[in-house]
Amino acid sequence: MQKSILSSILLLGAVCAQANNYTVTSPNGKLVMNVKCEGGKASYTVDLNGKQMLAASALGLVANYGDFSQGLTMGVLKGAPKHLTYVMDHTKKSHVEKDVYEATIGFLNAKKDSMTLHLHVSDNDVAYKYEMIRPKKDNPKSVIIYKEVSGFNFPEKTTTFLCPQITPMTGWERTKPSYEEEYTPNAQMNVKSQFGVGYTFPCLFKVGEDGWVLVSETGVSSAYPGSRLSDYEPGKGYTVAFPQKGENNGVGSEFAGIPLPGETPWRTITVGASLAPIVETTIPFDVVEPLYEASQNYKPSRYTWSWLIWQDNSVNYDDQVKMIDVAAAQGYEAILVDAWWDKQIGRKRIEELSKYAKSKKVSLMLWYNSNGFENDAPQTPRQIMNNSIARKKEMAWMKKIGVVGIKVDFFGGDKQETMKLYEDILSDANDYGLEVIFHGCTMPRGWERMYPNYVSSEAALASENVYFTDYHAKKEAFEMTMHPFSRNAVGSFDWGGVMMNKYFSKDNKSRHQRYTSDIFEMATAITNQSSVNCVCLYPNNLQDVPQWELDWLKAVPTAWDDVKFIAGYPTQYAVVARKASAANTGTAAASAGRWFVGGLNATDKPLALTLNLPMFAGKTVTYLTDQPKKKGEKFFTSVKKTLKVGKDGKVKVVIQPNGGIIIE
């Protein structure tokens, strides 16, 4: 923050009991947040490089003991610059070091009850949350928050890239909402959401030619429900919306209940003139802290997964042995044994399977249903993860037999009660040394840092849909070029597999085909980020995939020191660079310190790009790409060659339609 602004803030804090306008500027001076209180209502704006990215947007909330959305007076701004630094191995950037400005502003409502607005401003991020103070009158010790008026009001020229929320207890076996709807790119704000109930976080906006904004939330624990954005309202924009009443099969409140004093989660706004700050943001982790100590060093890893293409019938002892053998051949650390294992394999034979896996230096991860009563998903094991007594007994057994992680599926929504279930599972799993992946679930909200054994979540239309229908197989590239700019920008993403079968069948000859190239699939291991990543190889792939591709997949890292946006446009193409971390183990350990660039093309034309790769300036690099298809060819032929990068870091490439590139 500039000295003049610091001085003015100190002066205000010293002499001004009330004010109606404060300006907080980022450390580099380019991002400006202005907070006002006019006519008893609080609002804020955000500018970047002198251009308005958010117009006047509401602040405040309504609680059971008072209204903090109107009748407000604003007190003193108190703030100071801070140098933020922390280390974590399980997300996009292992070491974060940045300058930020943190501030608080006090508000009084008409009854003279107080609310504090907390601000966190860095060069491309704004985050805010509310702190509720215990009122003196009647002295309640807790509060129910009925709604937030927190708004995001964009200039009229803004277009959207959003995923709609869906109504509760709908879809297969009444398992929705599960963050698995389709994105609509380049949409107008005034178009009503598909199901009329707004949009799931994160939400991406293009503000004309001025830049991009990603809106989300972080720091949601058992102490608050997960939220979403409402539909757009002219002049007001989008508003934070709480869960729908019918979520979680109607059980539990859709409101937030917190003790006093208490805080809400952070609302986050990432702003960039380009998409680089969106892809590279660490704001979900910057403003949260670990909630407990890791019981052990949770290591990054790769796993194979029979279910994606072999489906339910593959959850038998013999097929899982085959998947262990594939993992061992590739040097992967684990396999995931999916639903019905308790019925189709049995616990005694799971113990035998774990022993066999260990003999191959491979570990098991086991699938569980989260239910309960939240929906009708019938897959077993059920009624374990939702019960603390059964859950701890089960986790003790898993620890005894050497299971390293669990995947828990089919959650009931975003209510505070459901958030408590996520937290309880994570906390108990840590006690028994288990990593956790969630499916059929909400998106993570800072959880990699808050819960050290949390790995990743699905929370998207993931790979199973590519198996289920030809329609989604054709849409794979569209989805994969959306997630780096939205879903995966805010949290680890369990897409569910680098898929190398040409056809979605066990014989690799029938059903519908895969429309993406081998290099596209391999590149998704770079463009998608999860510290425990699925490489969906099958026994046939060890013979029908070129050996040099298998060798590359043997060494693919999952832990990263850094990430850089190189090029892209949501749902059209994406090029992302990641620097491999020394935290990688096994066959990926040799990648430490190396940069990997992955590129994907979702358009129907070859894409010629000039990439700026300063990490490779003047070097000869390995270049994996696709040959153009010849007439009548269904599949691309992949090639491995070298490429000379200019001294200025510039290099020209062509990415085939539904194809990919890898540069290392």
C-alpha positions in Angstrom: 0.0 0.0 0.0 1.3 3.5 -0.8 2.6 5.6 2.0 0.0 8.3 1.4 -2.9 5.7 1.7 -1.3 4.2 4.8 -1.0 7.6 6.4 -4.6 8.5 5.6 -5.8 5.2 7.1 -3.9 5.8 10.3 -5.3 9.3 10.5 -8.8 8.1 10.0 -8.3 5.4 12.6 -7.1 8.1 15.1 -9.7 10.8 14.6 -12.7 9.4 12.8 -15.4 7.5 14.7 -17.6 7.1 11.7 -16.9 7.3 8.0 -18.8 6.4 4.8 -15.9 5.6 2.4 -12.7 3.6 2.7 -10.3 2.6 -0.1 -7.9 -0.3 0.2 -5.2 -0.8 -2.4 -3.2 -3.9 -3.3 0.6 -4.0 -2.6 1.3 -3.2 -6.3 -1.3 -0.4 -6.4 -3.3 -1.9 -9.3 -6.2 -3.5 -7.5 -8.5 -1.2 -5.6 -11.3 -2.1 -3.2 -13.6 0.7 -2.1 -16.1 0.1 0.8 -18.9 2.6 1.3 -21.9 3.0 3.7 -24.6 5.2 2.2 -28.3 5.3 3.3 -27.6 2.7 5.9 -26.4 0.1 3.4 -22.8 -1.1 3.0 -21.3 -1.9 -0.4 -18.0 -2.3 -2.2 -16.5 -1.9 -5.6 -13.4 -3.5 -7.2 -11.2 -1.9 -9.8 -8.2 -3.3 -11.7 -5.8 -1.1 -13.6 -8.3 1.8 -13.3 -11.1 -0.3 -14.8 -14.2 -1.3 -12.9 -14.5 -5.0 -12.5 -17.3 -5.0 -9.9 -19.8 -2.2 -9.6 -21.4 -1.3 -6.2 -22.1 -4.7 -4.6 -24.0 -5.3 -1.3 -22.4 -6.2 2.0 -24.1 -7.6 5.1 -26.4 -10.3 6.4 -29.6 -10.9 8.3 -29.4 -12.7 11.7 -32.1 -13.9 14.1 -31.3 -11.1 16.6 -30.7 -8.3 14.1 -30.6 -7.0 10.6 -27.1 -6.1 9.3 -28.1 -5.4 5.8 -29.7 -2.0 6.4 -29.7 0.8 9.0 -25.9 0.5 9.2 -23.3 3.0 10.3 -19.6 2.4 9.5 -16.8 2.7 12.0 -13.1 2.8 11.7 -10.9 1.0 9.3 -7.9 -0.7 11.0 -5.4 -2.4 8.8 -1.8 -3.2 8.1 0.4 -4.8 5.4 1.4 -8.4 5.9 4.0 -10.7 4.4 2.2 -14.0 3.9 4.3 -17.2 3.7 3.4 -20.9 4.1 4.2 -24.4 2.7 1.9 -27.2 1.6 2.6 -30.2 -0.7 -0.8 -31.1 -1.9 -2.0 -28.3 -4.1 -0.9 -26.2 -7.1 1.9 -24.4 -5.4 4.1 -25.8 -2.6 5.5 -22.5 -1.3 3.4 -19.4 -1.1 5.1 -16.0 -0.4 3.3 -12.8 -1.1 2.5 -9.3 0.2 -1.1 -8.7 1.3 -3.1 -6.0 3.1 -5.4 -7.1 5.9 -8.0 -4.8 7.4 -11.2 -4.7 9.5 -14.1 -2.3 9.4 -16.7 -2.2 12.2 -20.4 -1.7 11.6 -23.3 -1.0 13.9 -26.9 -1.7 13.0 -30.0 0.2 14.0 -30.1 -1.6 17.4 -26.4 -0.7 17.9 -25.4 -4.4 17.6 -22.0 -4.8 15.9 -20.6 -6.7 12.9 -17.0 -6.6 11.7 -16.0 -6.9 8.1 -12.6 -8.5 7.5 -10.7 -7.7 4.3 -7.8 -9.5 2.7 -6.4 -7.8 -0.5 -3.5 -8.9 -2.6 -2.4 -8.0 -6.1 -5.1 -10.1 -7.8 -7.4 -11.2 -5.0 -10.0 -9.8 -2.6 -11.5 -11.8 0.2 -13.9 -10.8 2.8 -15.8 -12.3 5.7 -18.1 -11.2 8.6 -17.4 -11.5 12.3 -20.4 -11.4 14.6 -19.9 -10.0 18.1 -22.0 -11.0 21.1 -24.7 -8.3 21.6 -24.9 -6.7 25.1 -28.7 -6.6 25.1 -30.1 -10.0 26.0 -26.5 -11.3 25.5 -27.2 -14.3 23.1 -24.4 -16.8 23.0 -25.2 -18.0 19.4 -26.8 -16.7 16.2 -28.7 -18.1 13.3 -27.9 -16.3 10.0 -30.9 -16.4 7.7 -29.2 -14.9 4.7 -26.3 -13.0 3.4 -26.8 -10.0 1.1 -23.2 -10.3 -0.1 -23.3 -9.4 -3.7 -21.3 -9.5 -6.9 -22.6 -6.8 -9.3 -20.8 -6.9 -12.6 -20.7 -4.2 -15.4 -23.4 -4.8 -18.1 -20.8 -5.9 -20.7 -19.9 -9.0 -18.6 -20.5 -12.5 -19.9 -20.5 -15.7 -17.8 -19.0 -19.2 -17.7 -21.2 -20.9 -15.1 -22.4 -24.3 -13.9 -26.1 -24.3 -12.7 -27.1 -25.6 -9.3 -29.9 -28.1 -9.5 -32.9 -28.7 -7.3 -32.5 -31.2 -4.4 -33.4 -34.9 -4.3 -33.4 -35.1 -8.1 -31.4 -37.2 -10.6 -30.2 -40.8 -10.3 -31.5 -42.2 -7.0 -32.2 -38.7 -5.8 -28.5 -38.0 -5.4 -28.4 -34.4 -6.6 -27.3 -31.7 -6.1 -23.7 -33.0 -6.7 -22.1 -30.2 -8.7 -22.4 -32.3 -11.9 -24.3 -30.1 -14.3 -23.0 -28.7 -17.6 -21.2 -25.4 -18.0 -22.5 -22.8 -20.4 -19.8 -20.5 -21.9 -20.1 -16.9 -23.0 -23.6 -16.5 -21.7 -25.4 -13.3 -20.9 -26.0 -12.5 -17.2 -29.7 -11.9 -17.6 -30.3 -15.5 -18.8 -32.0 -17.4 -16.0 -30.1 -20.5 -14.7 -31.1 -23.8 -16.1 -33.0 -25.0 -13.0 -33.9 -21.6 -11.6 -31.8 -21.9 -8.4 -28.6 -20.1 -9.3 -25.1 -21.4 -9.8 -22.5 -23.5 -8.0 -19.1 -22.1 -7.0 -16.7 -21.3 -8.5 -18.2 -18.8 -10.9 -16.2 -17.3 -13.8 -17.0 -13.9 -15.5 -15.5 -12.1 -18.4 -15.8 -8.3 -18.0 -15.8 -7.3 -21.6 -12.2 -6.7 -22.8 -11.1 -5.5 -19.4 -10.4 -8.9 -17.8 -11.7 -11.9 -15.8 -13.2 -12.4 -12.4 -13.5 -15.7 -10.5 -15.9 -15.7 -7.5 -15.9 -18.4 -4.9 -15.7 -19.1 -1.2 -13.2 -20.7 1.2 -12.9 -21.7 4.8 -16.2 -23.6 5.0 -16.0 -26.1 7.8 -18.6 -27.7 10.1 -19.3 -24.1 11.3 -21.3 -23.0 8.2 -23.1 -24.3 5.2 -21.7 -24.2 1.7 -23.2 -21.5 -0.4 -23.8 -20.7 -4.1 -24.7 -17.7 -6.2 -28.3 -16.7 -6.9 -29.6 -15.9 -10.3 -28.7 -12.5 -11.7 -30.8 -9.5 -10.8 -30.4 -6.2 -12.8 -28.8 -3.5 -10.7 -28.0 -5.9 -7.9 -26.0 -8.7 -9.6 -25.6 -12.1 -8.0 -26.0 -12.7 -4.3 -24.7 -15.4 -2.0 -27.4 -18.0 -1.5 -27.7 -20.7 1.2 -28.6 -24.4 0.5 -32.1 -25.3 -0.5 -34.4 -26.5 2.2 -34.9 -30.0 0.6 -31.2 -30.8 0.5 -30.0 -33.7 2.7 -33.4 -35.3 2.3 -34.9 -32.3 4.1 -33.0 -33.0 7.3 -31.1 -30.1 8.9 -31.4 -26.4 8.6 -30.6 -24.5 5.4 -29.4 -21.6 7.6 -26.1 -21.0 9.3 -25.7 -21.5 13.1 -22.6 -20.2 14.7 -21.5 -19.4 18.3 -20.8 -15.8 19.3 -18.4 -14.4 18.7 -18.2 -16.2 15.4 -17.2 -15.8 11.8 -18.6 -16.6 8.3 -16.4 -18.2 5.6 -14.5 -16.0 3.2 -16.0 -14.7 0.0 -13.2 -14.7 -2.6 -12.8 -12.6 -5.8 -9.8 -13.2 -8.1 -9.3 -10.5 -10.7 -7.0 -10.5 -13.7 -6.5 -8.6 -17.0 -5.7 -12.1 -18.3 -6.6 -15.6 -17.1 -3.2 -16.1 -15.5 -4.3 -14.9 -12.0 -7.3 -17.2 -12.2 -5.3 -20.3 -13.0 -2.5 -19.4 -10.6 -4.5 -18.0 -7.6 -3.8 -19.4 -4.1 -6.5 -17.4 -2.4 -8.5 -20.5 -1.2 -5.5 -21.4 1.0 -4.1 -17.9 1.8 -6.8 -17.0 4.3 -7.3 -20.4 6.1 -5.2 -22.4 8.6 -4.9 -26.1 9.3 -7.6 -27.3 11.7 -5.5 -30.2 13.0 -2.1 -31.7 12.7 -1.4 -34.4 10.1 -1.0 -37.8 11.8 1.6 -38.7 9.2 3.3 -37.5 6.1 0.6 -38.0 3.4 2.5 -38.6 0.1 1.4 -37.8 -3.4 0.7 -40.8 -5.5 -1.0 -42.4 -8.6 -3.7 -45.1 -8.7 -5.4 -47.4 -11.1 -9.2 -47.9 -11.1 -11.1 -50.9 -12.6 -14.6 -49.4 -12.3 -14.4 -46.7 -14.9 -14.5 -49.0 -17.9 -15.0 -52.5 -16.3 -17.8 -51.2 -14.1 -19.5 -53.0 -11.1 -18.7 -56.5 -12.2 -15.0 -55.8 -12.0 -15.2 -55.4 -8.2 -14.1 -59.0 -7.7 -10.9 -60.5 -6.3 -9.4 -61.6 -9.6 -10.0 -58.4 -11.5 -8.5 -56.3 -8.6 -5.4 -58.5 -8.7 -5.1 -57.6 -12.4 -5.3 -53.9 -11.5 -2.7 -54.3 -8.8 -0.4 -55.9 -11.3 -0.9 -53.0 -13.7 -0.1 -50.5 -10.9 3.0 -52.5 -10.0 4.2 -52.6 -13.6 3.8 -48.8 -13.8 5.3 -48.1 -10.4 2.0 -46.6 -9.2 1.4 -46.5 -5.5 -2.3 -47.6 -5.2 -5.5 -49.0 -6.7 -9.0 -47.9 -5.9 -11.4 -50.8 -5.1 -14.9 -49.3 -5.9 -18.4 -49.9 -4.7 -19.9 -53.3 -3.7 -16.5 -54.7 -2.5 -18.0 -55.7 0.8 -20.5 -57.9 -1.1 -18.6 -59.0 -4.1 -15.2 -59.6 -2.5 -15.9 -59.7 1.2 -13.8 -58.3 4.1 -11.7 -61.5 4.6 -10.6 -61.5 1.0 -10.0 -57.7 1.0 -7.5 -58.4 3.7 -5.9 -61.0 1.4 -6.0 -58.6 -1.5 -4.2 -56.0 0.6 -1.5 -58.5 1.5 -1.0 -59.3 -2.2 -0.9 -55.6 -3.1 1.7 -54.9 -0.4 3.8 -57.7 -1.9 3.8 -55.7 -5.1 4.5 -52.4 -3.3 1.0 -51.2 -4.0 -1.7 -50.2 -1.5 -5.5 -50.3 -1.5 -7.9 -47.4 -1.4 -11.6 -48.4 -0.6 -14.9 -46.9 -1.8 -17.7 -46.0 0.7 -21.2 -44.7 0.5 -21.7 -41.6 2.7 -25.3 -42.6 3.5 -27.4 -42.7 5.7 -30.6 -41.2 4.7 -29.4 -38.4 2.4 -30.5 -40.1 -0.8 -31.3 -43.5 -2.3 -27.9 -44.6 -3.7 -27.8 -48.3 -3.0 -24.1 -49.1 -3.3 -22.4 -50.6 -0.3 -20.7 -50.3 2.1 -23.5 -48.0 3.4 -24.3 -46.7 6.9 -20.7 -46.6 8.0 -19.2 -43.2 7.1 -22.3 -41.4 8.5 -22.0 -43.0 11.9 -19.1 -42.1 14.2 -19.0 -45.5 16.0 -19.2 -47.5 12.8 -16.8 -45.2 11.1 -14.0 -45.4 13.7 -14.3 -49.2 13.9 -14.0 -49.4 10.1 -11.1 -47.1 10.0 -9.3 -49.0 12.7 -9.7 -52.2 10.5 -8.5 -50.4 7.4 -5.4 -49.2 9.3 -4.7 -52.7 10.5 -4.8 -54.2 7.0 -2.8 -51.4 5.3 -5.4 -49.5 3.4 -4.1 -46.0 2.7 -7.2 -44.0 1.7 -10.9 -43.9 1.1 -13.2 -42.5 -1.5 -16.6 -41.4 -0.1 -19.5 -40.9 -2.4 -23.1 -39.6 -2.7 -23.4 -36.7 -0.3 -26.6 -34.9 0.4 -26.0 -31.2 -0.5 -24.4 -28.2 1.1 -26.2 -27.8 4.5 -24.1 -27.2 7.6 -25.1 -30.7 8.7 -23.5 -32.1 5.6 -20.4 -30.0 6.0 -20.1 -31.4 9.5 -20.2 -34.9 8.0 -17.3 -34.0 5.6 -15.3 -32.7 8.5 -16.0 -35.7 10.8 -14.9 -38.1 8.1 -11.7 -36.2 7.5 -10.8 -35.8 11.1 -11.4 -39.4 12.0 -9.6 -40.6 8.9 -6.6 -38.6 9.9 -6.5 -40.4 13.3 -6.1 -43.6 11.4 -3.7 -42.3 8.7 -6.2 -42.4 5.8 -6.3 -39.9 2.9 -9.8 -39.0 1.7 -11.3 -38.3 -1.8 -14.9 -37.2 -2.1 -17.3 -38.0 -5.0 -20.9 -37.1 -5.6 -20.1 -34.1 -3.5 -19.6 -30.4 -3.1 -16.5 -28.5 -4.2 -13.6 -28.1 -1.7 -13.3 -24.8 0.0 -9.7 -24.4 1.2 -9.7 -28.0 2.5 -6.3 -29.0 1.3 -4.8 -26.6 3.9 -7.6 -27.0 6.5 -7.6 -30.8 6.6 -4.1 -32.2 5.9 -5.3 -35.6 4.8 -7.9 -34.2 2.3 -6.9 -35.1 -1.3 -9.4 -34.0 -3.8 -13.1 -34.0 -4.9 -15.0 -34.7 -8.0 -17.7 -31.9 -8.0 -17.9 -31.9 -11.8 -19.2 -33.9 -14.7 -16.3 -36.3 -14.4 -14.9 -39.2 -16.4 -17.8 -41.7 -15.6 -20.0 -39.6 -17.9 -17.5 -40.1 -20.8 -18.0 -43.8 -20.2 -21.8 -43.6 -19.9 -22.7 -41.8 -23.2 -21.2 -40.9 -26.6 -22.5 -37.4 -26.0 -20.3 -36.8 -23.0 -17.4 -38.6 -24.7 -17.7 -35.9 -27.5 -17.8 -33.2 -24.8 -14.7 -34.3 -22.9 -12.4 -31.8 -24.5 -15.0 -29.0 -23.8 -15.0 -29.9 -20.1 -11.2 -30.4 -19.8 -10.6 -26.9 -21.2 -13.1 -25.4 -18.7 -11.8 -26.8 -15.4 -8.3 -25.1 -15.3 -10.1 -21.8 -15.3 -12.8 -22.6 -12.8 -13.3 -25.8 -10.8 -9.6 -26.8 -10.6 -8.6 -23.2 -10.1 -10.0 -23.2 -6.5 -9.4 -26.8 -5.4 -7.9 -30.2 -6.2 -9.9 -32.1 -8.8 -10.5 -35.9 -9.0 -11.5 -36.1 -12.6 -11.1 -39.8 -12.5 -8.6 -40.9 -14.9 -6.1 -40.5 -17.8 -8.0 -42.8 -20.1 -6.0 -44.7 -22.7 -8.6 -47.3 -24.0 -9.6 -46.4 -27.5 -13.2 -47.7 -26.8 -15.2 -47.6 -23.6 -15.4 -51.3 -23.1 -13.4 -54.1 -21.5 -12.5 -55.6 -24.9 -11.4 -52.1 -26.1 -13.3 -52.8 -29.4 -17.1 -52.2 -28.7 -19.3 -49.4 -27.4 -18.5 -45.8 -28.3 -15.0 -44.6 -28.9 -12.8 -42.1 -27.1 -12.6 -38.9 -29.2 -9.5 -37.4 -27.7 -5.9 -38.3 -28.6 -3.5 -40.2 -26.4 -1.5 -37.0 -26.0 -4.6 -35.1 -25.0 -5.2 -37.7 -22.2 -1.6 -37.6 -21.0 -1.7 -33.8 -21.0 -4.7 -33.8 -18.6 -2.3 -35.2 -16.0 -0.7 -31.8 -16.2 -3.7 -29.5 -16.8 -5.7 -31.3 -14.0 -4.3 -31.0 -10.5 -4.7 -33.6 -7.7 -1.9 -34.8 -5.5 -3.3 -38.4 -5.7 -4.2 -38.8 -9.4 -5.9 -41.6 -11.3 -4.2 -43.0 -14.4 -6.8 -45.3 -15.7 -4.7 -48.1 -17.3 -5.9 -51.6 -17.8 -4.0 -54.9 -18.5 -4.7 -54.5 -22.3 -3.1 -51.1 -22.3 0.3 -52.6 -21.3 0.2 -54.2 -24.8 -1.9 -51.8 -27.0 -0.4 -48.4 -25.8 3.0 -47.5 -27.3 5.8 -48.2 -24.8 7.1 -44.6 -24.9 3.7 -43.4 -23.8 3.6 -45.9 -21.0 7.1 -44.8 -20.0 5.9 -41.2 -19.8 2.9 -42.3 -17.7 5.2 -44.2 -15.4 7.0 -41.0 -14.4 4.1 -38.6 -14.3 4.3 -36.4 -11.2 1.3 -35.4 -9.0 3.0 -33.0 -6.6 3.9 -29.5 -7.9 6.0 -26.6 -6.8 4.5 -24.0 -9.1 1.9 -23.4 -11.8 1.8 -21.0 -14.7 -0.9 -20.1 -17.2 0.5 -20.2 -20.7 -2.5 -19.7 -23.0 -6.2 -20.6 -23.3 -9.8 -19.7 -23.4 -12.4 -21.5 -21.3 -14.1 -24.5 -23.2 -11.8 -23.9 -26.2 -8.2 -24.6 -25.3 -5.9 -24.6 -22.3 -2.1 -24.6 -22.0 -0.8 -24.9 -18.4 2.8 -25.3 -17.1 3.6 -27.0 -13.8 6.9 -27.5 -12.0 7.3 -30.9 -10.4 8.1 -31.0 -6.7 10.7 -33.0 -4.8 7.7 -34.4 -2.8 7.0 -36.9 -5.6 7.9 -40.5 -4.8 8.5 -43.7 -6.6 8.8 -43.6 -10.4 7.8 -39.9 -10.3 10.7 -38.9 -8.0 13.1 -38.2 -10.9 10.8 -35.4 -12.1 11.7 -33.0 -9.2 12.4 -29.5 -10.4 11.4 -30.1 -14.0 8.7 -28.1 -15.8 5.9 -29.9 -17.7 3.6 -28.0 -20.1 0.3 -29.6 -21.1 -1.9 -28.3 -23.8 -5.5 -29.2 -24.9 -7.6 -28.2 -27.9 -11.4 -28.5 -27.7 -12.1 -26.8 -31.0 -12.8 -28.6 -34.3 -9.8 -27.1 -36.1 -6.0 -27.4 -35.6 -4.8 -24.6 -33.3 -1.6 -22.8 -34.2 -0.1 -21.1 -31.1 3.1 -19.2 -30.3 3.7 -20.0 -26.7 5.9 -18.0 -24.3 7.9 -20.5 -22.2 10.6 -18.6 -20.4 11.5 -21.7 -18.3 12.7 -23.3 -21.5 14.3 -20.3 -23.2 17.1 -21.3 -25.6 16.7 -25.0 -24.8 15.9 -28.1 -26.9 12.9 -29.7 -25.3 11.0 -33.0 -25.7 7.8 -32.4 -27.6 4.9 -34.9 -27.6 2.1 -34.2 -30.2 -0.4 -35.7 -32.6 -0.1 -36.2 -36.3 -3.0 -34.8 -38.3 -5.5 -37.5 -39.1 -5.5 -39.0 -42.6 -8.8 -39.4 -44.4 -10.9 -42.2 -42.8 -8.8 -42.4 -39.6 -10.7 -42.6 -36.3 -7.7 -42.0 -34.0 -4.7 -39.8 -33.9 -1.1 -41.1 -34.2 1.1 -39.7 -31.4 4.7 -38.7 -32.0 7.7 -37.9 -29.8 10.2 -35.4 -31.1 12.4 -32.5 -30.0 11.7 -28.8 -30.4 14.0 -25.8 -30.1 12.7 -23.0 -28.0 13.9 -19.5 -28.9 16.2 -17.5 -26.7 13.2 -15.3 -26.0 11.2 -18.3 -24.7 8.9 -18.3 -27.7 8.0 -21.5 -29.6 5.4 -22.3 -32.2 3.2 -25.4 -31.9 0.0 -26.8 -33.5 -2.5 -28.7 -31.4 -4.9 -30.9 -33.3 -8.7 -30.8 -32.7 -9.4 -33.0 -29.6 -5.7 -33.3 -29.4 -2.9 -32.3 -27.1 0.7 -31.4 -26.6 3.3 -32.0 -23.9 6.5 -30.1 -23.6 9.2 -30.9 -21.1 
